[in-house]
Amino acid sequence: MRTGPFKTERELIDALISRYRREHGGIMHHRADYFQRILPTALQGDGKPVFTHGYPQWKNICTLLLE
């Protein structure tokens, strides 16, 4: 399991999804599939993810909707 630091958004997304699948397994597979589809778009930025918390949790991820 990768815990960072992550050099790219793709590495970050892959680690988040991997952890979610491991922790929630088959019970929430549909949600993991949803995150796998949505996060690459939702976390699209300059390619350099930055966290202010040492332990990323879903509640610590903030996004900005650009229209």
C-alpha positions in Angstrom: 0.0 0.0 0.0 1.3 3.4 -1.0 0.9 6.1 1.7 2.7 8.9 -0.1 4.1 11.2 -0.9 2.5 11.0 -4.3 4.1 12.6 -7.3 1.0 12.6 -9.5 -2.8 12.8 -9.1 -3.0 9.4 -10.7 -0.8 7.9 -7.9 -3.0 9.6 -5.3 -6.2 8.3 -6.8 -4.9 4.8 -7.2 -3.8 4.7 -3.6 -7.2 6.1 -2.4 -9.2 3.6 -4.4 -6.9 0.7 -3.4 -7.3 1.6 0.3 -11.1 2.0 0.0 -11.4 -1.4 -1.7 -9.2 -3.1 0.9 -11.1 -1.5 3.9 -14.6 -1.9 2.5 -14.2 -4.9 0.1 -17.2 -6.4 -1.6 -19.7 -4.6 0.7 -19.1 -1.3 -1.0 -17.7 -2.4 -4.4 -20.2 -0.2 -6.2 -19.0 2.9 -4.4 -15.4 2.0 -5.1 -16.3 1.7 -8.8 -17.9 5.1 -8.7 -14.9 6.7 -7.1 -12.7 5.0 -9.7 -14.7 6.8 -12.4 -15.2 10.1 -10.7 -12.0 10.9 -8.9 -9.8 11.4 -12.0 -12.1 14.2 -13.1 -12.9 15.6 -9.6 -9.2 15.8 -8.6 -7.9 17.1 -11.9 -5.6 20.0 -11.4 -2.0 20.8 -12.0 -0.9 17.3 -11.5 0.7 17.9 -8.1 -1.6 16.9 -5.2 -1.1 18.7 -1.9 -2.6 17.6 1.5 -2.5 19.5 4.7 -3.1 16.4 6.8 -0.6 13.7 7.4 -3.4 11.0 7.2 -5.7 11.5 4.2 -9.3 10.7 4.9 -12.3 11.2 2.7 -13.5 14.0 5.0 -10.2 15.9 4.5 -10.5 16.1 0.7 -11.8 19.4 -0.5 -12.5 20.1 -4.1 -13.4 23.2 -6.0 -16.1 23.0 -8.7 -15.1 25.0 -11.8 -17.8 25.8 -14.4 
